[in-house]
């Protein structure tokens, strides 16, 4: 597993991304780093606050707006699933701990 996502306050496992899913999201993570200074990569642990999650949602929404969603359906599915998770946890005010390998 490339990345595991846990609740920050109690370390409960929420979901994970494998290497292929990470690769599908990597360009979004690069843009996230440009906007926040925080880089999500498979080699370090970081905290993703609710505000960071909302920033990620804006980045994903912009990508969806301009992307050809039929070009790479696996990437589209990964992005939409990740968006669903970010939306759910940010709406529940849950900070996330991302754990790399």
Secondary structure, DSSP 8 states (H G I E B T S, - for coil): --EEEEETTT--EEEEE-HHHHHHHHHHHHHHHHHHS----TTS-EEE-HHHHHHHHHHHHHHHHHS-TTT-HHHHHHHHHHHHHHHHHHHTT--EEEEE-
